[in-house]
Amino acid sequence: MFTKSNELEMRGVILFFAWGIIYASSAQDQSSSLFRKEPDGKPFSFIEYQRTFSRPNEAMRRKLDTLQKQFLQKKLTWPAKYIYIRSFKYDSQLEVWVKNNIREPFKHFKTYKVCALAGTLGPKRLQGDFQVPEGFYYINIFNPKSDYYLSLGINYPNASDRILSDSISPGGDIYIHGSCVSVGCIPIRDDQIEELYILAAYAKDQGQDFIPVHIFPIRYDNDISVKYLEKLTNSDPELKKFSESLKGAYYYFEKHKQLPVVLFGPKGEYFVYDDVVSTQKTEEKKNKEMSRRVRTIDHISTQVHSSPQFPGGASAYAKYLNDLEKDMSALLPPGVKKAFIKVEFIIDKDGMPVNFKIVQGLNIGGEDFHNELISRMENMGIWKPAYYNDKPVPQKMTQTLNIG
């Protein structure tokens, strides 16, 4: 179970934010070494530097006007300060998302078809396995003289891969590039890599040093893709576990159109922050349930000479129930105006109310409500226990509540 203490003991943390990425990795941005200075000693901007190469310069000459028009048509601001790239292997797609303010959601700009695929679904783990990596990366190389026209390198192996991949020969040199051929990279057409290269260059020129690239095995909301992945992973529990670890990042972005925070654990496993929070909440819930007053009671008397008594008597109990119903009314789930709840519990022979159980309650959205109700009823105070033959005995109680 992933807990907060585990989080503090993690060997590394990968944080994917709209403004950049912090990696527990030794990977360096190789493109930073490419910068040169003008004759007067002033540094080139990154765009100016790229223009010194024939292919990027020609690409900008051909594409800048059409890119600006496409942005205008989609009501986007040119140039994008932040871009996000995500690719889906089985679906053969590469998406480009853009925005200009760190707090605003990303907007979809374009989807390119990935025109060749090497290997199969699953992460890259070894030099020469022809696999396209899967996971969370960023662009670390701009190559204007690529063998495949233009190319953008990603930082495989990342910190997770360094733990999970072959320690001697994990492989490398993974690119998004042109020419529509692949031996483990992500190829698109030349005219498309021109656009993507320019978008990435302008984002880097404006300060986005870490352009995130998320590579997924499938689109997790595409039924055909999901069925294929399920079939592939049925006999491979490790691959299934890995693929599931990427799913949270996909759905986080689908929901928020912002990048998730992704962490990796001591074994290289990924944790999406939403999943971590969900896991922690589940654990807190279990801890809360474990903290309830639950006792093992061997025998509950069905016949008593005197029934349990609430502290203060029957009138005090009636007032307690009335107040409880009013308080719980404010906590009803959205859309629920009234609730009829039936609760069973036991007054043990020492007068302690224990073993609370909802026997009739809310069908939808009631779990947290039921837990809160039980927590409050556990604190109702110590009763006078039931007696049988002058000895205190446990007795089951059933209480109905009309809330709302």
Secondary structure per residue as TSV (DSSP state, phi and psi in degrees):
chain	resnum	aa	ss	phi	psi
A	1	M	-	360.0	132.5
A	2	F	-	-83.2	119.8
A	3	T	-	-122.7	173.6
A	4	K	H	-63.5	-36.4
A	5	S	H	-65.6	-37.4
A	6	N	H	-58.8	-40.8
A	7	E	H	-59.0	-40.3
A	8	L	H	-71.3	-22.4
A	9	E	T	-95.4	2.1
A	10	M	-	-63.1	147.2
A	11	R	S	-75.7	-21.1
A	12	G	B	-157.8	158.1
A	13	V	-	-134.3	132.0
A	14	I	-	-114.5	119.4
A	15	L	E	-114.7	116.7
A	16	F	E	-102.2	109.7
A	17	F	E	-120.1	166.1
A	18	A	T	-63.0	-26.8
A	19	W	T	-93.7	0.1
A	20	G	E	152.0	-172.2
A	21	I	E	-137.7	135.8
A	22	I	E	-106.2	121.4
A	23	Y	-	-115.6	136.3
A	24	A	S	-84.9	70.6
A	25	S	S	-148.5	153.0
A	26	S	-	-90.8	1.9
A	27	A	-	-61.2	137.9
A	28	Q	-	-111.5	153.0
A	29	D	-	-77.5	97.5
A	30	Q	G	-66.7	-24.1
A	31	S	G	-69.9	-20.2
A	32	S	G	-66.1	-24.0
A	33	S	G	-76.9	-6.1
A	34	L	G	-82.5	-17.6
A	35	F	-	-63.9	141.3
A	36	R	-	-126.6	176.1
A	37	K	B	-115.3	149.9
A	38	E	-	-70.5	166.3
A	39	P	T	-56.4	-31.6
A	40	D	T	-81.4	5.1
A	41	G	S	92.2	-10.3
A	42	K	-	-78.9	141.2
A	43	P	B	-73.6	146.2
A	44	F	-	-64.7	151.1
A	45	S	-	-74.1	164.5
A	46	F	H	-64.4	-37.2
A	47	I	H	-65.7	-44.4
A	48	E	H	-61.0	-39.1
A	49	Y	H	-65.5	-42.3
A	50	Q	H	-63.3	-31.9
A	51	R	T	-67.6	-15.0
A	52	T	T	-75.2	-10.3
A	53	F	S	-102.0	141.9
A	54	S	H	-64.1	-43.1
A	55	R	H	-68.8	-50.1
A	56	P	H	-60.7	-37.5
A	57	N	H	-64.4	-44.2
A	58	E	H	-65.8	-38.7
A	59	A	H	-62.6	-41.8
A	60	M	H	-67.9	-37.1
A	61	R	H	-62.7	-39.2
A	62	R	H	-81.3	-34.1
A	63	K	H	-107.3	-21.3
A	64	L	H	-57.8	-46.1
A	65	D	H	-63.2	-44.3
A	66	T	H	-70.1	-34.4
A	67	L	H	-64.1	-44.1
A	68	Q	H	-62.0	-39.5
A	69	K	H	-67.3	-38.5
A	70	Q	H	-64.5	-40.5
A	71	F	H	-62.0	-45.2
A	72	L	H	-61.8	-42.1
A	73	Q	H	-62.9	-34.9
A	74	K	T	-94.7	9.6
A	75	K	T	59.3	42.5
A	76	L	-	-109.6	154.0
A	77	T	-	-92.4	126.1
A	78	W	S	-96.9	140.9
A	79	P	S	-84.2	158.5
A	80	A	-	-72.1	131.3
A	81	K	S	-78.8	-28.4
A	82	Y	E	-130.8	132.2
A	83	I	E	-126.9	154.5
A	84	Y	E	-135.6	131.5
A	85	I	E	-117.1	132.0
A	86	R	E	-136.5	142.1
A	87	S	E	-126.0	146.2
A	88	F	E	-123.2	114.2
A	89	K	T	-65.5	-55.7
A	90	Y	T	-65.2	-35.4
A	91	D	T	-82.9	-6.8
A	92	S	T	54.5	48.7
A	93	Q	E	-131.2	147.3
A	94	L	E	-131.4	118.2
A	95	E	E	-100.4	148.3
A	96	V	E	-123.0	124.9
A	97	W	E	-118.1	146.4
A	98	V	E	-138.2	158.9
A	99	K	E	-165.3	169.6
A	100	N	S	-124.2	-5.4
A	101	N	S	-129.3	136.2
A	102	I	T	-60.7	-29.8
A	103	R	T	-89.3	-15.4
A	104	E	S	-83.7	156.3
A	105	P	-	-71.4	152.9
A	106	F	-	-67.6	149.5
A	107	K	E	-120.8	141.4
A	108	H	E	-71.6	128.3
A	109	F	E	-99.9	-52.1
A	110	K	E	-161.6	152.2
A	111	T	E	-118.3	124.7
A	112	Y	E	-102.2	148.1
A	113	K	E	-84.1	127.4
A	114	V	-	-76.9	119.3
A	115	C	-	-96.1	4.7
A	116	A	-	-160.3	150.2
A	117	L	-	-141.2	126.5
A	118	A	-	-100.2	153.3
A	119	G	S	71.7	-153.4
A	120	T	-	-139.0	-171.5
A	121	L	S	-69.3	149.6
A	122	G	S	119.9	157.7
A	123	P	-	-73.2	164.2
A	124	K	-	-84.9	135.3
A	125	R	-	-134.6	-6.1
A	126	L	S	-155.5	140.8
A	127	Q	T	-56.2	129.5
A	128	G	T	85.0	7.2
A	129	D	S	-83.9	-2.7
A	130	F	-	61.9	15.3
A	131	Q	-	-84.8	140.3
A	132	V	-	-80.2	131.2
A	133	P	-	-59.7	159.7
A	134	E	-	-130.9	135.3
A	135	G	E	145.0	-151.3
A	136	F	E	-121.6	117.0
A	137	Y	E	-134.8	-178.0
A	138	Y	E	-147.1	160.1
A	139	I	E	-74.2	125.6
A	140	N	E	-124.0	-0.5
A	141	I	E	-142.6	133.0
A	142	F	E	-109.6	115.7
A	143	N	E	-112.8	102.1
A	144	P	E	-81.5	-5.0
A	145	K	E	-123.2	35.3
A	146	S	E	-64.4	150.8
A	147	D	T	-65.0	-17.5
A	148	Y	T	-113.4	45.4
A	149	Y	E	75.3	-84.8
A	150	L	E	-128.7	151.0
A	151	S	E	-150.8	151.2
A	152	L	E	-120.9	115.5
A	153	G	E	-82.7	147.1
A	154	I	E	-113.6	157.5
A	155	N	-	-85.0	50.2
A	156	Y	-	-82.4	135.7
A	157	P	S	-80.2	134.7
A	158	N	-	-84.4	-171.5
A	159	A	H	-62.8	-37.8
A	160	S	H	-66.9	-45.2
A	161	D	H	-61.1	-34.5
A	162	R	H	-64.5	-26.2
A	163	I	H	-84.8	-41.3
A	164	L	H	-91.1	-22.4
A	165	S	S	-88.4	173.8
A	166	D	-	-56.3	128.6
A	167	S	S	-70.6	-25.1
A	168	I	S	-94.6	-42.0
A	169	S	-	-138.2	74.5
A	170	P	-	-76.2	-14.9
A	171	G	-	91.5	176.4
A	172	G	-	-179.8	-160.1
A	173	D	-	54.0	54.3
A	174	I	E	-100.4	127.7
A	175	Y	E	-133.4	154.6
A	176	I	E	-95.2	122.1
A	177	H	E	-148.7	176.5
A	178	G	S	-90.4	-166.6
A	179	S	T	80.6	-6.9
A	180	C	T	57.0	36.8
A	181	V	-	-130.3	153.1
A	182	S	-	-150.0	137.6
A	183	V	S	-128.0	37.3
A	184	G	S	122.9	6.7
A	185	C	S	-106.3	-171.3
A	186	I	E	-118.2	98.3
A	187	P	E	-94.1	140.2
A	188	I	-	-131.2	175.8
A	189	R	-	-68.3	159.5
A	190	D	H	-60.3	-42.5
A	191	D	H	-67.2	-26.0
A	192	Q	H	-78.8	-40.7
A	193	I	H	-65.5	-29.5
A	194	E	H	-58.1	-48.8
A	195	E	H	-63.0	-47.7
A	196	L	H	-65.4	-40.3
A	197	Y	H	-60.6	-43.5
A	198	I	H	-66.0	-45.8
A	199	L	H	-58.0	-45.3
A	200	A	H	-66.9	-39.3
A	201	A	H	-64.6	-42.2
A	202	Y	H	-67.2	-37.1
A	203	A	H	-65.6	-42.8
A	204	K	H	-65.1	-39.8
A	205	D	H	-59.4	-30.1
A	206	Q	T	-93.8	4.9
A	207	G	T	114.7	-0.1
A	208	Q	-	-83.5	85.9
A	209	D	-	-71.1	-27.5
A	210	F	-	-117.1	99.7
A	211	I	-	-92.3	110.6
A	212	P	E	-70.1	141.0
A	213	V	E	-131.1	111.8
A	214	H	E	-104.7	127.1
A	215	I	E	-115.4	117.0
A	216	F	E	-110.0	152.0
A	217	P	S	-68.2	-36.8
A	218	I	S	-147.4	170.7
A	219	R	-	-81.4	119.0
A	220	Y	T	-75.1	-6.9
A	221	D	T	-109.2	13.4
A	222	N	-	-101.5	114.0
A	223	D	H	-58.2	-42.5
A	224	I	H	-62.8	-43.9
A	225	S	H	-65.9	-42.1
A	226	V	H	-61.7	-44.3
A	227	K	H	-63.1	-38.9
A	228	Y	H	-64.0	-45.0
A	229	L	H	-64.1	-40.4
A	230	E	H	-61.7	-43.3
A	231	K	H	-62.6	-41.5
A	232	L	H	-67.8	-34.8
A	233	T	H	-97.3	-2.8
A	234	N	T	-56.3	-37.4
A	235	S	T	-102.0	10.6
A	236	D	-	-135.2	83.6
A	237	P	H	-61.2	-31.6
A	238	E	H	-68.3	-42.5
A	239	L	H	-66.3	-39.0
A	240	K	H	-61.2	-45.1
A	241	K	H	-62.8	-42.1
A	242	F	H	-64.8	-46.8
A	243	S	H	-61.0	-38.3
A	244	E	H	-65.0	-31.5
A	245	S	H	-69.3	-19.5
A	246	L	H	-88.8	-20.6
A	247	K	H	-61.2	-38.9
A	248	G	H	-59.8	-36.6
A	249	A	H	-66.7	-38.1
A	250	Y	H	-61.7	-49.4
A	251	Y	H	-73.3	-29.4
A	252	Y	H	-61.8	-46.2
A	253	F	H	-67.3	-39.2
A	254	E	H	-59.1	-36.3
A	255	K	H	-79.5	-44.3
A	256	H	H	-106.1	-19.0
A	257	K	S	54.8	32.7
A	258	Q	S	-129.3	158.6
A	259	L	-	-77.8	140.0
A	260	P	-	-78.6	163.4
A	261	V	-	-88.9	125.8
A	262	V	E	-119.9	131.5
A	263	L	E	-118.2	158.4
A	264	F	E	-126.0	145.6
A	265	G	-	-93.0	-174.4
A	266	P	T	-65.7	-18.8
A	267	K	T	-101.8	11.2
A	268	G	S	86.1	1.7
A	269	E	-	-73.4	147.5
A	270	Y	E	-89.2	144.8
A	271	F	E	-132.2	121.9
A	272	V	E	-83.8	137.3
A	273	Y	H	-57.5	-38.3
A	274	D	H	-59.0	-39.8
A	275	D	H	-68.4	-37.6
A	276	V	H	-61.8	-47.2
A	277	V	H	-60.8	-42.7
A	278	S	H	-62.0	-42.0
A	279	T	H	-64.5	-41.6
A	280	Q	H	-64.2	-39.5
A	281	K	H	-64.9	-39.7
A	282	T	H	-62.2	-41.4
A	283	E	H	-67.1	-41.2
A	284	E	H	-60.8	-39.2
A	285	K	H	-63.7	-44.5
A	286	K	H	-63.0	-41.4
A	287	N	H	-62.2	-38.7
A	288	K	H	-64.7	-41.7
A	289	E	H	-66.4	-38.0
A	290	M	H	-67.2	-27.1
A	291	S	T	-79.0	-7.4
A	292	R	S	-64.3	158.2
A	293	R	-	-79.8	94.3
A	294	V	-	-118.5	123.5
A	295	R	-	-124.0	151.6
A	296	T	-	-88.1	114.0
A	297	I	-	-118.9	114.9
A	298	D	S	-71.0	-36.8
A	299	H	-	-141.1	128.8
A	300	I	-	-110.6	124.4
A	301	S	-	-70.3	130.9
A	302	T	S	-92.4	-16.0
A	303	Q	-	-123.9	128.9
A	304	V	-	-134.8	157.5
A	305	H	S	-91.3	-23.9
A	306	S	B	-147.0	138.3
A	307	S	-	-82.4	161.9
A	308	P	-	-60.5	150.6
A	309	Q	B	-127.1	130.0
A	310	F	-	-67.1	145.2
A	311	P	T	-59.0	119.5
A	312	G	T	101.7	-9.3
A	313	G	-	94.0	-172.0
A	314	A	H	-65.0	-39.9
A	315	S	H	-67.1	-37.3
A	316	A	H	-66.4	-37.3
A	317	Y	H	-67.0	-41.3
A	318	A	H	-61.0	-42.4
A	319	K	H	-65.5	-39.8
A	320	Y	H	-60.5	-45.4
A	321	L	H	-66.5	-39.5
A	322	N	H	-62.2	-45.1
A	323	D	H	-65.0	-39.2
A	324	L	H	-64.1	-43.8
A	325	E	H	-60.9	-41.3
A	326	K	H	-64.8	-45.3
A	327	D	H	-63.6	-41.9
A	328	M	H	-73.2	-21.2
A	329	S	H	-58.8	-36.5
A	330	A	T	-72.4	-11.7
A	331	L	T	-107.3	5.8
A	332	L	-	-59.8	142.5
A	333	P	-	-59.0	155.8
A	334	P	T	-54.3	135.1
A	335	G	T	86.8	-8.7
A	336	V	-	-103.9	118.6
A	337	K	-	-98.1	-31.0
A	338	K	-	-140.2	153.0
A	339	A	E	-146.4	136.0
A	340	F	E	-106.6	115.7
A	341	I	E	-118.6	134.0
A	342	K	E	-118.0	126.0
A	343	V	E	-120.8	133.3
A	344	E	E	-106.9	142.6
A	345	F	E	-155.5	172.0
A	346	I	E	-122.0	132.7
A	347	I	E	-93.5	109.1
A	348	D	-	-72.6	172.7
A	349	K	T	-68.7	-12.9
A	350	D	T	-96.0	7.3
A	351	G	S	87.3	1.3
A	352	M	-	-81.5	127.2
A	353	P	E	-76.8	124.1
A	354	V	E	-139.5	172.7
A	355	N	E	54.2	51.6
A	356	F	E	-71.5	143.3
A	357	K	E	-149.5	130.1
A	358	I	E	-82.7	116.9
A	359	V	E	-101.2	-16.8
A	360	Q	E	-150.2	127.5
A	361	G	-	-161.1	-152.8
A	362	L	-	-79.0	138.3
A	363	N	S	-84.7	-35.8
A	364	I	S	-119.3	128.7
A	365	G	S	69.0	21.0
A	366	G	-	-98.5	-6.7
A	367	E	H	-61.5	-51.2
A	368	D	H	-65.0	-37.6
A	369	F	H	-63.0	-45.1
A	370	H	H	-62.3	-43.2
A	371	N	H	-61.1	-41.4
A	372	E	H	-66.4	-40.2
A	373	L	H	-61.4	-45.9
A	374	I	H	-63.3	-41.9
A	375	S	H	-57.9	-40.6
A	376	R	H	-71.8	-39.0
A	377	M	H	-70.0	-28.5
A	378	E	H	-63.0	-24.4
A	379	N	T	-97.2	22.3
A	380	M	S	-73.6	-12.4
A	381	G	-	110.0	173.2
A	382	I	-	-88.9	127.2
A	383	W	-	-87.5	167.1
A	384	K	B	-85.1	121.7
A	385	P	-	-70.7	167.7
A	386	A	E	-71.6	154.5
A	387	Y	E	-127.2	143.8
A	388	Y	E	-141.2	122.3
A	389	N	T	53.8	44.3
A	390	D	T	64.0	19.5
A	391	K	E	-123.7	137.8
A	392	P	E	-67.6	139.3
A	393	V	E	-138.0	152.6
A	394	P	-	-70.9	146.4
A	395	Q	E	-144.2	139.7
A	396	K	E	-79.3	140.1
A	397	M	E	-120.3	144.7
A	398	T	E	-124.9	125.6
A	399	Q	E	-128.1	131.5
A	400	T	E	-101.7	146.9
A	401	L	E	-132.6	132.2
A	402	N	E	-106.6	104.9
A	403	I	E	-108.7	130.3
A	404	G	-	112.8	360.0
